[in-house]
Amino acid sequence: MSELQTGTVTVLLAEVQSCELLCETAPYGMSIALPWLDITLCELIAVHDGVRPAMQGEPGGFVLAFNRASDAVACALALQRAPLAPIRLRIGLHTGEVELGENGTCIGSMMNRAARVRDLAYGGQTLLSGVTGGLVADSLPRDAWLTDLGMYKLRGVPRPERVVQLCHLDLPNAFPSLRILKLLTCSAFHQRSEWSA
């Protein structure tokens, strides 16, 4: 995808956990890790057919967009597996109708929902909205599975959202409870797929 089009896309919103603190406490490590993150992003965007909207992302964060939800999930997994220490990424993915601002940035309610899903994550954790989870459940990368974390009320979002965690054998999969009130308790489930891209 050479440029972002309007319509249904999957966005990946990520931020470095405690970026400002790390820059103060581990300046040398961050002086290496942040440029390496940019290099890694460029490589993964090309491999997974994504777009990085111009001038978008909070300090210590970034936005990527994909035409295919499976590409977004594969990119998120590759980011979490990349050697970026001391950086740990909090990643949220959501699929919906995107609008483009005058400067080429992604705007609209779907971006707010994606940001709120990301805000629930801890460093090293990737969370998907229920929409995105449903789209990729049968096409996950090898050794990856989804864990349903239940329904949550997200700040500034009118309807509750099902939140799903992307898990992988090579990554930590145990995290504290999400930092928001759970609206509907449900048992977690695991889905595994052994196909590879």
Residue frames as qw, qx, qy, qz and C-alpha x, y, z in Angstrom:
[[0.000, 0.892, 0.452, 0.000, 0.00, 0.00, 0.00],
 [0.506, 0.263, 0.000, 0.822, 1.94, 3.02, -1.23],
 [0.100, -0.229, 0.164, -0.954, -0.48, 5.55, 0.16],
 [0.132, 0.281, 0.819, -0.483, -3.40, 5.51, 2.55],
 [0.215, -0.312, -0.576, -0.724, -6.85, 5.50, 1.02],
 [0.482, -0.151, 0.345, -0.791, -10.13, 6.34, 2.70],
 [0.789, -0.040, -0.489, -0.371, -12.43, 3.45, 3.53],
 [0.880, -0.455, 0.049, -0.124, -12.06, 0.44, 5.79],
 [0.494, 0.559, -0.576, 0.334, -8.54, 0.00, 7.13],
 [0.799, -0.489, -0.290, 0.195, -6.85, -1.43, 10.20],
 [0.105, 0.846, -0.306, 0.423, -4.82, 1.03, 12.24],
 [0.794, -0.202, -0.396, 0.415, -2.00, 0.13, 14.60],
 [0.129, -0.887, 0.149, -0.418, -1.39, 2.67, 17.35],
 [0.837, -0.157, -0.347, 0.394, 1.70, 2.16, 19.48],
 [0.085, -0.909, 0.232, -0.337, 3.67, 4.03, 22.07],
 [0.536, 0.270, -0.656, 0.457, 6.83, 3.41, 24.02],
 [0.629, -0.672, -0.391, 0.002, 5.96, 2.66, 27.63],
 [0.521, -0.778, -0.014, 0.351, 7.46, 5.33, 29.93],
 [0.674, 0.562, 0.079, 0.472, 9.34, 6.96, 27.05],
 [0.008, 0.888, -0.172, 0.425, 10.24, 10.17, 28.86],
 [0.706, -0.634, 0.304, -0.082, 11.39, 8.30, 31.96],
 [0.919, 0.063, 0.227, 0.316, 13.55, 5.97, 29.88],
 [0.484, 0.734, -0.022, 0.475, 15.14, 8.93, 28.10],
 [0.249, -0.849, 0.290, -0.364, 16.13, 10.28, 31.52],
 [0.748, -0.493, 0.431, -0.107, 17.18, 7.06, 33.23],
 [0.770, -0.028, 0.545, 0.330, 18.67, 5.17, 30.25],
 [0.295, 0.827, -0.108, -0.466, 19.79, 7.91, 27.83],
 [0.055, -0.488, 0.778, 0.392, 22.48, 5.83, 26.15],
 [0.339, 0.177, 0.923, 0.044, 20.21, 2.84, 25.60],
 [0.392, 0.731, 0.468, -0.305, 17.45, 5.05, 24.24],
 [0.134, 0.757, -0.350, -0.535, 19.87, 6.88, 21.94],
 [0.049, -0.229, 0.906, 0.353, 20.41, 3.51, 20.25],
 [0.265, 0.333, 0.894, -0.143, 16.92, 2.05, 20.63],
 [0.356, 0.693, 0.296, -0.553, 14.88, 4.95, 19.20],
 [0.288, 0.588, -0.514, -0.554, 16.77, 5.13, 15.87],
 [0.041, -0.104, 0.983, 0.149, 16.66, 1.34, 15.70],
 [0.361, 0.473, 0.703, -0.389, 12.89, 1.50, 16.21],
 [0.397, 0.694, -0.074, -0.597, 12.60, 3.86, 13.22],
 [0.162, 0.423, -0.807, -0.378, 14.69, 1.52, 11.07],
 [0.184, 0.128, 0.968, -0.117, 12.60, -1.45, 12.18],
 [0.416, 0.580, 0.440, -0.544, 9.39, 0.42, 11.39],
 [0.356, 0.616, -0.396, -0.580, 10.56, 1.25, 7.87],
 [0.083, 0.234, -0.945, -0.211, 11.43, -2.39, 7.23],
 [0.210, 0.279, 0.899, -0.264, 8.19, -3.78, 8.67],
 [0.421, 0.593, 0.177, -0.663, 6.00, -1.24, 6.87],
 [0.357, 0.490, -0.612, -0.507, 7.50, -2.42, 3.57],
 [0.034, 0.089, -0.995, -0.019, 7.22, -6.13, 4.44],
 [0.129, 0.413, 0.848, -0.306, 3.61, -5.90, 5.64],
 [0.102, 0.476, 0.571, 0.661, 2.32, -3.40, 3.05],
 [0.244, -0.751, -0.510, 0.341, 1.54, -0.64, 5.52],
 [0.218, 0.714, 0.099, 0.658, 1.58, 3.13, 5.61],
 [0.409, -0.425, -0.427, 0.685, 2.85, 5.51, 8.26],
 [0.122, 0.895, 0.375, 0.209, 0.64, 8.62, 7.96],
 [0.422, 0.448, -0.157, 0.772, 2.72, 11.78, 7.76],
 [0.041, -0.378, 0.320, -0.868, 3.21, 13.78, 10.96],
 [0.732, -0.412, -0.191, -0.508, 1.04, 11.50, 13.07],
 [0.787, -0.168, -0.526, 0.275, 1.70, 10.01, 16.46],
 [0.439, -0.892, 0.021, -0.101, 2.28, 11.31, 19.96],
 [0.089, 0.743, -0.637, 0.185, 5.80, 11.76, 21.35],
 [0.283, -0.301, 0.892, -0.186, 7.13, 8.25, 21.83],
 [0.623, 0.310, 0.671, -0.256, 4.30, 6.88, 19.69],
 [0.084, 0.261, -0.622, -0.733, 3.35, 6.22, 16.10],
 [0.708, 0.357, 0.361, -0.491, 0.44, 5.26, 13.84],
 [0.070, -0.195, 0.840, 0.501, 0.49, 2.69, 11.03],
 [0.681, 0.318, 0.224, -0.621, -2.36, 1.80, 8.69],
 [0.186, -0.149, 0.925, 0.295, -3.05, -1.34, 6.65],
 [0.565, 0.065, -0.387, -0.726, -5.59, -2.42, 4.05],
 [0.763, -0.112, -0.621, -0.142, -5.64, -5.93, 5.53],
 [0.627, -0.683, 0.188, -0.324, -6.16, -6.67, 9.21],
 [0.973, -0.117, 0.023, 0.198, -3.93, -9.75, 8.97],
 [0.583, 0.512, -0.160, 0.610, -1.03, -7.57, 7.78],
 [0.227, -0.760, 0.203, -0.575, -1.53, -5.22, 10.74],
 [0.860, -0.469, 0.139, -0.148, -1.49, -8.14, 13.20],
 [0.909, 0.154, -0.042, 0.385, 1.62, -9.66, 11.60],
 [0.313, 0.664, -0.190, 0.652, 3.35, -6.27, 11.83],
 [0.510, -0.711, 0.189, -0.445, 2.37, -5.86, 15.49],
 [0.963, -0.253, 0.070, 0.067, 3.72, -9.31, 16.27],
 [0.750, 0.375, -0.098, 0.536, 6.99, -8.56, 14.47],
 [0.009, -0.767, 0.200, -0.609, 7.34, -5.29, 16.41],
 [0.712, -0.610, 0.198, -0.286, 6.87, -7.04, 19.75],
 [0.966, -0.080, 0.103, 0.223, 9.44, -9.70, 18.79],
 [0.525, 0.712, -0.166, 0.436, 12.03, -7.18, 17.54],
 [0.682, -0.265, -0.330, 0.596, 15.13, -6.53, 19.70],
 [0.061, 0.776, 0.151, 0.610, 14.25, -3.01, 20.86],
 [0.636, -0.618, -0.341, 0.312, 15.32, -3.06, 24.55],
 [0.018, 0.165, 0.777, -0.607, 14.93, -1.02, 26.67],
 [0.433, 0.033, -0.173, -0.884, 11.85, -0.08, 24.62],
 [0.159, 0.274, 0.942, -0.114, 8.61, -1.92, 25.35],
 [0.209, -0.103, -0.390, -0.891, 5.68, -1.10, 23.09],
 [0.368, 0.364, 0.684, -0.515, 2.02, -0.80, 24.04],
 [0.082, 0.046, -0.669, -0.738, 0.05, -1.62, 20.87],
 [0.468, 0.398, 0.605, -0.507, -3.65, -1.33, 20.02],
 [0.026, 0.000, 0.728, 0.685, -5.35, -2.30, 16.74],
 [0.425, 0.489, 0.555, -0.522, -8.79, -1.47, 15.43],
 [0.215, 0.170, 0.725, 0.631, -10.52, -1.83, 12.07],
 [0.195, 0.721, 0.542, -0.385, -13.03, 0.68, 10.74],
 [0.425, 0.781, 0.309, 0.336, -13.82, 3.49, 8.36],
 [0.501, -0.390, -0.030, 0.772, -10.97, 5.99, 8.30],
 [0.274, 0.939, 0.200, 0.055, -11.10, 9.62, 7.24],
 [0.667, 0.100, -0.003, 0.738, -8.12, 11.63, 6.08],
 [0.157, -0.848, -0.172, 0.476, -7.34, 15.09, 7.37],
 [0.421, 0.901, -0.070, -0.081, -5.96, 17.83, 5.14],
 [0.035, -0.779, 0.626, 0.033, -2.39, 16.96, 6.08],
 [0.636, 0.274, -0.707, -0.147, -2.81, 13.23, 5.35],
 [0.115, -0.220, 0.830, -0.500, -3.40, 12.13, 8.93],
 [0.346, -0.345, -0.852, -0.189, -6.01, 9.57, 9.94],
 [0.234, -0.131, 0.351, -0.897, -8.95, 11.13, 11.77],
 [0.641, -0.216, -0.449, -0.584, -12.39, 10.12, 12.96],
 [0.734, -0.462, 0.233, -0.440, -14.04, 8.07, 15.67],
 [0.978, 0.062, -0.183, 0.073, -12.24, 4.88, 14.72],
 [0.470, 0.502, -0.447, 0.572, -8.92, 6.49, 15.62],
 [0.390, -0.545, 0.364, -0.647, -10.28, 7.37, 19.06],
 [0.946, -0.193, 0.046, -0.256, -11.40, 3.77, 19.59],
 [0.842, 0.305, -0.319, 0.311, -7.98, 2.45, 18.50],
 [0.151, 0.583, -0.451, 0.659, -6.23, 4.84, 20.89],
 [0.634, -0.462, 0.285, -0.551, -8.43, 3.74, 23.79],
 [0.993, -0.005, -0.115, -0.018, -7.69, 0.08, 23.08],
 [0.618, 0.447, -0.393, 0.513, -3.96, 0.88, 23.06],
 [0.181, -0.633, 0.355, -0.664, -4.29, 2.79, 26.33],
 [0.877, -0.360, 0.071, -0.310, -5.41, -0.43, 28.06],
 [0.914, 0.217, -0.270, 0.210, -2.19, -2.25, 27.17],
 [0.586, -0.725, 0.263, 0.247, 1.02, -2.65, 29.14],
 [0.156, 0.736, -0.594, -0.284, 4.49, -2.53, 27.62],
 [0.075, -0.249, 0.953, 0.153, 5.00, -5.65, 25.51],
 [0.385, 0.373, 0.799, -0.272, 1.24, -6.23, 25.15],
 [0.133, 0.014, -0.535, -0.834, -0.81, -6.07, 21.94],
 [0.336, 0.390, 0.705, -0.488, -4.58, -5.60, 22.18],
 [0.023, -0.169, -0.679, -0.714, -7.13, -5.84, 19.38],
 [0.523, 0.062, 0.177, -0.831, -10.67, -4.55, 19.20],
 [0.653, 0.151, 0.707, -0.226, -13.33, -7.20, 18.80],
 [0.660, 0.689, 0.004, -0.299, -13.79, -6.22, 15.15],
 [0.289, 0.708, -0.639, -0.086, -10.13, -6.77, 14.33],
 [0.380, -0.292, 0.858, -0.185, -9.96, -9.95, 16.39],
 [0.743, 0.339, 0.491, -0.301, -12.87, -11.41, 14.46],
 [0.593, 0.740, -0.213, -0.234, -11.26, -10.60, 11.13],
 [0.285, 0.651, -0.702, 0.051, -7.96, -12.32, 11.91],
 [0.716, -0.348, 0.509, -0.328, -9.04, -15.23, 14.13],
 [0.933, 0.184, 0.308, -0.002, -8.65, -17.76, 11.29],
 [0.699, 0.625, -0.073, 0.340, -5.51, -16.28, 9.74],
 [0.437, -0.867, 0.235, 0.041, -3.06, -15.76, 12.58],
 [0.354, 0.679, -0.641, 0.058, 0.70, -16.11, 12.16],
 [0.772, 0.011, -0.625, 0.115, 2.31, -19.38, 13.23],
 [0.508, -0.170, -0.632, 0.560, 2.37, -20.00, 17.01],
 [0.124, -0.126, 0.170, -0.970, 0.02, -17.06, 17.65],
 [0.210, -0.512, -0.830, -0.075, -3.40, -17.14, 19.29],
 [0.198, -0.513, -0.049, -0.834, -6.02, -14.77, 20.68],
 [0.251, -0.312, -0.795, 0.456, -7.26, -14.49, 24.25],
 [0.205, -0.686, -0.415, -0.561, -10.65, -12.83, 24.76],
 [0.250, 0.027, -0.543, 0.801, -10.37, -10.41, 27.70],
 [0.010, -0.608, -0.727, 0.321, -14.04, -9.42, 27.75],
 [0.129, 0.784, 0.395, 0.461, -16.13, -6.28, 27.20],
 [0.415, -0.334, -0.262, 0.805, -14.92, -2.86, 28.36],
 [0.113, 0.946, 0.302, -0.014, -16.28, 0.67, 28.47],
 [0.616, 0.119, 0.068, 0.775, -13.69, 2.90, 26.85],
 [0.133, -0.628, -0.215, 0.736, -13.25, 6.56, 27.74],
 [0.188, 0.526, -0.216, -0.801, -14.94, 8.81, 25.18],
 [0.191, 0.051, -0.855, -0.480, -16.41, 5.88, 23.23],
 [0.583, -0.153, 0.031, -0.797, -20.20, 5.49, 23.23],
 [0.937, -0.088, -0.145, -0.306, -20.49, 1.70, 23.12],
 [0.680, -0.525, 0.508, 0.049, -18.50, -1.01, 24.95],
 [0.538, 0.619, -0.545, -0.176, -15.73, -2.78, 23.09],
 [0.982, -0.161, 0.069, 0.073, -14.63, -6.40, 23.22],
 [0.026, 0.841, -0.540, -0.026, -10.87, -6.50, 23.81],
 [0.994, 0.090, -0.008, 0.065, -8.70, -9.37, 22.60],
 [0.334, -0.770, 0.494, 0.225, -5.02, -9.98, 23.36],
 [0.767, 0.530, -0.361, -0.033, -2.61, -11.19, 20.68],
 [0.690, -0.562, 0.456, 0.006, -0.40, -13.92, 22.15],
 [0.706, 0.555, -0.440, -0.014, 2.64, -15.78, 20.83],
 [0.937, -0.224, -0.183, 0.196, 4.87, -18.57, 22.09],
 [0.634, 0.249, -0.177, 0.710, 7.96, -16.31, 21.90],
 [0.044, -0.543, 0.078, -0.835, 6.43, -13.44, 23.91],
 [0.032, 0.109, 0.739, -0.664, 5.27, -12.82, 27.48],
 [0.288, -0.391, -0.653, -0.581, 1.52, -13.39, 27.55],
 [0.449, -0.608, -0.614, 0.229, 0.71, -12.84, 31.24],
 [0.114, 0.390, -0.063, 0.912, -0.13, -9.24, 32.14],
 [0.077, 0.239, 0.638, -0.728, -2.01, -7.57, 35.01],
 [0.244, 0.677, 0.691, -0.072, -5.71, -6.88, 34.58],
 [0.267, 0.523, 0.302, 0.751, -6.48, -4.07, 32.17],
 [0.186, -0.178, -0.397, 0.881, -6.74, -0.66, 33.80],
 [0.379, -0.102, -0.197, -0.898, -10.45, -0.11, 33.31],
 [0.578, 0.012, 0.594, -0.560, -13.75, -1.42, 34.64],
 [0.039, -0.007, -0.929, -0.367, -14.79, -4.67, 32.99],
 [0.534, -0.002, 0.012, -0.845, -18.45, -4.58, 31.99],
 [0.920, 0.050, -0.095, -0.376, -19.09, -8.21, 31.14],
 [0.411, -0.498, 0.764, -0.005, -17.27, -11.17, 32.60],
 [0.903, 0.320, -0.146, -0.249, -16.58, -14.01, 30.24],
 [0.835, -0.322, 0.375, 0.242, -14.23, -16.96, 30.23],
 [0.057, 0.705, -0.537, -0.460, -11.04, -16.55, 28.23],
 [0.924, 0.276, 0.265, -0.021, -10.60, -18.68, 25.16],
 [0.293, -0.571, 0.588, 0.493, -7.53, -19.59, 23.16],
 [0.809, 0.560, 0.125, -0.128, -7.35, -20.01, 19.40],
 [0.437, -0.516, 0.580, 0.454, -4.28, -21.40, 17.69],
 [0.759, 0.633, 0.028, -0.150, -3.45, -21.50, 14.03],
 [0.711, -0.366, 0.446, 0.401, -0.40, -23.25, 12.64],
 [0.648, 0.649, 0.262, 0.300, -0.31, -21.61, 9.22],
 [0.433, -0.501, 0.127, 0.738, 2.53, -19.33, 8.22],
 [0.384, 0.827, 0.041, -0.408, 2.48, -16.41, 5.83]]
